[in-house]
C-alpha cells in the first residue's frame, strides 16, 4: 500500500546539521523533496497534527515539528537507519485522521518496522491499536499516564480522557493485556480501579515507580504498544502541557522508562502525546520530549533479541514447586542480561492464539514469591486471561 498519500512534508530548516547529529543522519520527507524510501529503515518517525480529540490541551496538534527541532540537534553515535515520513494530514473528520494513521501503522508493522509517533492528543492511541488488527495476533498495550482514560459512559464522544473505551470495546478484540504505569490514585474512580483488577490488567502507581523503577521493566518488555501521555511528568518539568499536575514523573525517570521501552524486543510502536508548544516556555518541554525519543532510540540500538527456549544454553532454567499446582512454576534467567521470564501454561486448544504470550517477562521478585510456596500474582493474572 502506498502510504505517502496520508503525509505532508515537514518545513525545511535553515540550520545545517553535523553528520553525528540526528538531523544530519536521518532521511526525512521535507518540503520540495520526495517521499523517502522507508523499506530499509530500522526506525520510522511519524508526526500527527491532530488535537480535535484533546481535552483542555488544544494546540498539541502543532507539537511534532517543535519536537523535531529539538531532536535533530541531539548527537547520537551509531544511530540506526531512521526515516521521518513527515506528518499525517488531518482528515476532514477526526475519524479520517484515525484511518490514515491506522493504515500507516498497519503497513509499517507488517514490514516489521518499529514506529515512533509524535502527537497530537493521546486518543491517537486508538488508531495505533487498530493498526495491529490485521496481524492476527493478540497484543499488549501499556500507557504511561496519571489517569485511567476510561469514560463512565460508552456513549460519550471519543476524546483523550476516554479513548480506552474504544479499545476495550472494539470487536473483534485482540487486546490481551493493558497496563498503566504512573497512575495517581486520587485521579482514578474506585469503580475504574476495580475494573482494572477484574480484567486482570496491570497497574503501577506513581509512588511504586518512584520507589523502584525497575518494576516497570518487565511490563514494558512485554508490550507491543507504548503510549506516553506527557502529563504523567510533573508540571515543574513539563510546562508544555495544559494537563500536567503538581505530582508526576521526574525527567530522569521519564527517560529511563522510554529506554526500557526501546530495549524491549517486543515494542513495535511507541507514541508520545499531549505536548503543546503554545504553553512551552523556551522550548524546554520540547527538548525533554526529544530526549525521551533519544533514549528510546538508544534502547533500540541495544536490543538483545532474547527469547528463552528450553534448549537454549544462554538461559538458566529454574523449576519451583508450589503447593496446589499440578506442575512446577518454570522460570528462565538470561546469562547475558540477567533478565527473567516465567512460563505460564495455556490450554492446548488455544495454542495458536496464546503461543507468543505464555513466556512472560518478570523479575527476580516473582521467583522469590514462588520460592515461598506462593503463586506470583503475575502468573495468576496471566493464567486467568488464558482461560
Secondary structure, 3 states (H helix, E strand, C coil): CCHHHHEECECCCCCCCCCCEHHHCCEECECCCCCCCCCCCCEEEEEECCCCCCCCCCCHHHHHHHHHHHHCCCECCCCCCEEEEEEECCCCCHHHHHHHHHHHHHHHHHCCCEEEEECCCHHHHHHHHHCCHHHCCCEEEEEECCCCCCCCCCCCCCCCCCCHHHHHCCCCCCEEEEEEEEECHHHCCHHHHHHHHHCCCEEEEHHHHHHCCCHHHHHHHCCCEEEEEHHHECCCCCCCCCCCCCCCECHHHHHHHHHHHHHCCCCCEEEEECCCHHHCHHHHHHHHHHHHHHHHHHHHHCCCCCCCCCCCCCEEEEEECCCCCCCCEEEEEECCCCCEEEECCCCHHHHHHHCCCCEEEECHHHHHHHHCCCCCHHHHHHHHHHC
